[in-house]
Amino acid sequence: MPVDHYENFPVASLLLPRRLRQPIEAIYRFARAADDLADEGDAPAAARLQALAAYGDELDRIERGTPPVTTEFASLATVVREWRLPLQPLRDLLDAFAQDVVKKRYADYPELLDYCRRSANPVGRLLLHLVGRASGENLRRSDCICSGLQLVNFWQDVALDWQKGRVYLPQSDLARFAITEEQIAAARWSERWAALLDFQIERTRQLLLTGAPLVHELPGRMTWEIRLTVQGGLRILERIGSVRGDVFRRRPVLAAGDWLRMGGRALWM
């Protein structure tokens, strides 16, 4: 699937059954476009929130069964109807993106996880509905994977998020490790910073591993898609750890050799 953004993880890849690629692409395009409304360009906050609210109105129209105002929502409406998908996860995404417009700091880890619950977990939940595996335990494990992947991106993108005025590292953790925002602004690595990132890496790794048994509950090729996705997150954490958390000088990303490593590890999950 062609996308304009760098992605760590497979999106609507050839590993997925053909019948699932179109609905997954429709969900992804909705999420990507809504996220861009919150993040991209130089529109004022009020205009961004208004645009996100218009997306919410379109979801309301889909729920009522009335035609969408914009053609971009036609494919999503078809997918929601044909696959009987719940709309609350899509509304949760909009709520998280609207929060991104106005909220730039998080007091503690539970508050950050609440953001992940709305910004990341909905996509995994929708995937489970698509494959008919949306049991309570599967949803819980999916939430762990999706929140873990969101946190991986936060630790990977500390420098990029600072440029947008955002700090996703919990304020309580910054205080615990005696890190100031001035240090982030100056892109200054220290032993205390390395300890802070080590702490986040391990906590995020455990979250991904808690969700990993989900792969044994998924059908066919979907299990291999999610195996590689989890391994991608774990590998990025390893790369962050290998530079001792110095994400300022170089953003850790997956290289060609990493995919071979991830594939081997995926076999033994």
C-alpha positions in Angstrom: 0.0 0.0 0.0 1.5 3.3 -1.0 1.9 5.8 1.9 3.7 9.1 2.2 5.0 8.5 5.7 7.9 6.3 7.0 6.5 3.2 8.7 8.4 0.8 11.0 5.7 -1.8 10.6 3.9 -3.6 7.8 0.7 -2.0 6.6 -1.7 -3.9 4.4 1.2 -6.0 3.3 1.3 -9.1 1.1 1.3 -11.2 4.2 -2.3 -10.3 4.7 -5.1 -12.3 3.0 -6.3 -10.4 -0.1 -9.8 -10.0 1.2 -8.5 -8.0 4.2 -6.3 -5.6 2.3 -9.1 -3.3 1.2 -10.8 -2.9 4.6 -7.4 -2.4 6.3 -6.4 0.2 3.8 -9.6 2.1 4.3 -9.1 2.1 8.1 -5.4 3.1 7.7 -6.3 6.0 5.3 -8.8 7.3 7.8 -6.4 7.2 10.7 -3.5 8.6 8.7 -5.6 11.5 7.3 -7.0 12.3 10.7 -3.6 12.2 12.3 -2.3 14.6 9.6 -5.1 17.1 10.4 -3.7 17.2 13.9 0.0 17.2 13.0 0.8 18.5 9.5 0.8 22.0 8.1 0.6 25.3 9.9 -3.2 25.6 10.5 -4.2 27.1 13.9 -5.4 24.8 16.6 -9.1 25.9 16.2 -9.0 25.0 12.5 -7.5 21.6 13.2 -10.1 20.8 15.8 -12.9 21.9 13.5 -11.5 19.6 10.7 -11.4 16.7 13.2 -15.0 17.5 14.3 -16.0 17.3 10.6 -14.6 13.8 10.5 -16.6 12.9 13.5 -19.7 14.2 11.7 -19.0 11.9 8.9 -18.8 8.9 11.3 -22.2 10.0 12.6 -23.5 9.9 9.1 -22.1 6.4 8.6 -23.8 5.3 11.8 -27.1 6.7 10.6 -26.7 5.1 7.2 -26.8 8.4 5.3 -24.3 9.1 2.5 -21.1 10.8 3.5 -20.6 14.4 2.6 -17.0 13.8 1.3 -16.2 11.1 -1.2 -13.1 10.1 0.9 -15.5 8.5 3.4 -17.4 6.4 0.9 -15.0 3.5 1.0 -14.8 3.6 4.8 -18.6 3.6 5.0 -18.7 0.5 2.7 -16.2 -1.3 4.9 -18.0 -0.5 8.1 -21.3 -1.7 6.7 -20.0 -4.8 5.0 -17.8 -5.9 7.9 -20.1 -4.7 10.7 -17.3 -2.8 12.4 -17.9 -0.8 15.6 -17.5 2.9 15.1 -16.3 3.7 18.7 -12.7 2.8 17.9 -12.7 5.3 15.0 -14.2 7.9 17.3 -11.5 7.1 19.9 -8.8 7.8 17.3 -10.4 11.2 16.5 -10.5 12.0 20.3 -6.8 11.2 20.6 -5.8 13.3 17.6 -7.8 16.2 18.9 -6.0 15.8 22.3 -2.7 16.0 20.4 -3.7 19.5 19.2 -4.0 20.9 22.7 -2.1 18.6 25.1 1.7 18.5 24.9 2.7 16.9 28.2 1.7 13.8 30.3 1.9 13.8 34.0 2.6 10.1 34.5 2.6 6.7 32.8 -1.1 5.9 33.4 -2.1 9.2 31.7 0.2 8.3 28.7 -1.4 4.8 28.5 -4.8 6.4 28.4 -3.7 8.4 25.4 -2.4 5.2 23.8 -5.7 3.5 24.5 -7.3 6.0 22.1 -4.5 6.7 19.7 -3.2 3.2 19.0 -5.4 0.4 20.5 -8.4 1.1 18.2 -6.6 -0.1 15.1 -5.8 -3.5 16.7 -9.3 -3.9 17.9 -10.7 -3.2 14.5 -8.3 -5.8 13.0 -9.6 -8.4 15.5 -13.2 -7.6 14.4 -12.2 -8.1 10.8 -10.9 -11.6 11.5 -13.7 -12.6 14.0 -11.3 -12.9 16.9 -12.5 -10.0 19.2 -12.7 -12.0 22.4 -12.0 -10.2 25.7 -8.5 -11.8 26.2 -7.6 -11.2 22.6 -8.6 -7.5 22.8 -6.5 -7.1 26.0 -3.4 -8.6 24.3 -4.0 -6.5 21.2 -4.1 -3.4 23.4 -0.8 -4.4 24.9 0.8 -4.7 21.5 -0.7 -1.5 20.1 0.2 0.6 23.1 3.7 -0.9 23.1 4.2 0.0 19.5 3.0 3.6 20.2 5.5 3.9 23.0 8.2 2.5 20.8 7.5 5.4 18.4 7.6 7.9 21.2 11.0 6.8 22.4 12.3 6.7 18.8 10.9 10.2 18.1 11.8 12.2 21.2 13.7 14.7 19.1 11.1 15.0 16.4 8.3 15.4 18.9 10.2 18.1 20.6 10.2 20.1 17.4 6.4 19.9 17.5 6.4 21.1 21.1 5.5 17.7 22.5 7.1 15.6 25.3 5.6 12.2 25.6 8.1 11.1 28.3 6.0 11.2 31.5 6.8 14.2 33.7 7.1 12.0 36.7 9.7 9.9 35.0 11.7 13.0 34.0 11.7 14.1 37.6 12.7 10.6 38.9 15.8 10.6 36.6 16.5 14.3 37.1 16.1 15.1 33.5 15.0 18.6 32.5 13.3 19.7 29.2 16.2 22.0 28.6 18.3 18.8 28.2 15.9 17.5 25.5 15.9 20.9 23.8 19.7 20.9 23.7 19.7 17.2 22.5 22.2 16.5 25.2 22.8 12.9 26.1 23.9 11.9 29.7 24.1 8.8 31.9 20.9 9.8 33.5 19.2 10.1 30.1 20.5 6.6 29.2 19.0 5.3 32.5 15.7 7.0 31.7 15.5 5.4 28.2 16.6 2.0 29.6 13.7 2.2 32.0 11.2 3.0 29.2 12.7 0.4 26.9 12.2 -2.4 29.5 8.7 -1.3 30.4 7.7 -1.2 26.7 9.4 -4.5 26.0 7.4 -6.2 28.7 4.2 -4.7 27.3 4.9 -6.1 23.9 5.8 -9.5 25.3 2.5 -9.5 27.3 0.6 -9.1 24.1 2.7 -11.4 22.0 0.6 -14.6 22.7 -2.1 -13.1 20.6 -0.3 -14.4 17.5 -1.4 -17.9 18.4 -5.0 -16.9 18.3 -5.0 -15.4 14.8 -5.9 -17.2 11.6 -3.7 -17.9 8.6 -1.3 -15.2 7.3 -2.6 -12.7 9.9 -0.5 -14.4 12.5 2.7 -13.8 10.5 1.8 -10.1 9.9 1.4 -9.6 13.7 4.5 -11.7 14.5 6.6 -9.4 12.3 4.9 -6.3 13.7 5.7 -7.3 17.3 9.3 -8.2 16.3 9.7 -4.9 14.6 8.8 -3.1 17.8 11.2 -5.2 19.8 14.0 -4.6 17.3 13.6 -0.9 17.4 13.8 -1.1 21.2 17.1 -3.0 20.8 18.4 -0.4 18.5 17.6 2.4 20.9 19.3 0.4 23.7 22.4 -0.2 21.5 23.0 3.6 21.3 22.2 3.9 25.0 19.2 6.0 24.3 21.0 8.6 22.2 18.1 9.2 19.8 19.2 12.8 19.3 22.0 12.2 16.8 20.3 9.4 14.8 16.8 8.2 14.8 16.9 4.4 15.2 15.1 2.7 12.3 14.9 -0.8 10.9 17.5 -1.7 8.3 17.5 -4.5 5.6 19.3 -6.9 7.9 16.8 -6.4 10.7 14.0 -8.0 8.6 16.0 -11.2 8.4 16.5 -11.2 12.1 12.9 -10.4 12.8 11.8 -13.2 10.4 13.9 -15.7 12.3 12.5 -14.6 15.7 9.0 -14.6 14.4 9.3 -18.3 13.7 9.8 -19.1 17.4 7.2 -16.9 19.0 
